[in-house]
Amino acid sequence: MDYDCNAKSYLEQIRKLDMAANDAMRLLASIEADVKRVTPYYGHHAGGKGKGDKADAIVRLMETRERCNDAIDAYADYKSNCIALLMQMDDPTSRSLLIARYVDYKDFDQMAESMGYERRQIFRLHGIALAKFGNVLKKQAKS
């Protein structure tokens, strides 16, 4: 198993889960707005949305809220686990670099500026840091 490549994809999963949680929250907000929308009733039913539709919308809202909470929980748990693994790294520069990139979502230019390195040095250090994180993943897999 190639732990260097796995290290990068393992850490990239944080952002993917974050995006999924954000998408779920946007969908939930949209459905909540639909359910809360009040339309006037003029005494006759002309084939539009009826009371049953409102009940269906509330059920859909509850199901979406549960999926949203699950997505947020998955993101929070995964991110917390990744941070715990990153904290096992002995090299503080590598650890800081990976946290900046994969937890704080900084680009390479931002990392270079905040860490006081040239951009090309950040690329080199990033590769080294991923290899070191791959070793942490390897140790975790053995235990």
Rosetta blueprint (number, residue, H / E / L):
1 M L
2 D L
3 Y H
4 D H
5 C H
6 N H
7 A H
8 K H
9 S H
10 Y H
11 L H
12 E H
13 Q H
14 I H
15 R H
16 K H
17 L H
18 D H
19 M H
20 A H
21 A H
22 N H
23 D H
24 A H
25 M H
26 R H
27 L H
28 L H
29 A H
30 S H
31 I H
32 E H
33 A H
34 D H
35 V H
36 K H
37 R L
38 V L
39 T L
40 P L
41 Y L
42 Y L
43 G L
44 H L
45 H L
46 A L
47 G L
48 G L
49 K L
50 G L
51 K H
52 G H
53 D H
54 K H
55 A H
56 D H
57 A H
58 I H
59 V H
60 R H
61 L H
62 M H
63 E H
64 T H
65 R H
66 E H
67 R H
68 C H
69 N H
70 D H
71 A H
72 I H
73 D H
74 A H
75 Y H
76 A H
77 D H
78 Y H
79 K H
80 S H
81 N H
82 C H
83 I H
84 A H
85 L H
86 L H
87 M L
88 Q L
89 M L
90 D L
91 D L
92 P H
93 T H
94 S H
95 R H
96 S H
97 L H
98 L H
99 I H
100 A H
101 R H
102 Y H
103 V H
104 D L
105 Y L
106 K L
107 D L
108 F H
109 D H
110 Q H
111 M H
112 A H
113 E H
114 S H
115 M H
116 G L
117 Y L
118 E L
119 R H
120 R H
121 Q H
122 I H
123 F H
124 R H
125 L H
126 H H
127 G H
128 I H
129 A H
130 L H
131 A H
132 K H
133 F H
134 G H
135 N H
136 V H
137 L H
138 K H
139 K H
140 Q H
141 A H
142 K H
143 S L
